[in-house]
Amino acid sequence: DQQVKQNSPSLSVQEGRISILNCDYTNSMFDYFLWYKKYPAEGPTFLISISSIKDKNEDGRFTVFLNKSAKHLSLHIVPSQPGDSAVYFCAASLNTGGFKTIFGAGTRLFVKA
Amino acid sequence: EPEVTQTPSHQVTQMGQEVILRCVPISNHLYFYWYRQILGQKVEFLVSFYNNEISEKSEIFDDQFSVERPDGSNFTLKIRSTKLEDSAMYFCASSDRRGTGELFFGEGSRLTVL
């Protein structure tokens, strides 16, 4: 199942700079797109989402952009902080008949002090 | 703050044995999920559940797997005859809204099959 793809396994950024995490998807029926953050030995934690009818959603330092024509979304973190170091999962939800949320493979973000 | 709790945190079992992983979702949530993550790999959807019925299941969720909500609080995942490749971290999640994808996850149950 490759419907949600994160092609960068890791990203390293200097503290205070912008982190940009990318995600591609193949199914145009997804209703919502989300970003989750995960620390070792913990479950994923919801970070931010965007409806498929919007192109931008902002929450503090976190902004998600959706480009439906390119089937691409990105998460921007500005400014990046060392505490942001974690694995970030892109996810997408389907609600046709049944419901499910599908995750990408994750991108490990390192924010260097 | 309400949270999803999972037990056990770690279970070691022999191949072919039955395993039950337990979850207590957030009390007012109605939508429930199980996911698994094999070490270093993606978080894979197994099943979603609502109103005492499976809503969706993945190809992974074959006849060896079952889910149940035996009472008003617990949500369980049963693996009837474990295989080596079932070794993974299993995450339970719950939601109060259908289809938004905003899920609350437990800390996971690590299953090791020997």
Interface residues (C-beta under 8 A of the other chain):
Chain A: D1 D31 Y32 F33 L34 A41 E42 G43 P44 T45 F46 S49 F89 A91 A92 S93 L94 N95 G97 G98 F99 K100 T101 I102 F103 G104 A105 G106
Chain B: V4 Y31 Y33 Y35 Q41 K42 V43 E44 F45 S48 Y50 I54 S55 E56 S58 E59 F91 A93 R98 G99 T100 G101 E102 L103 F104 F105 G106 E107 G108
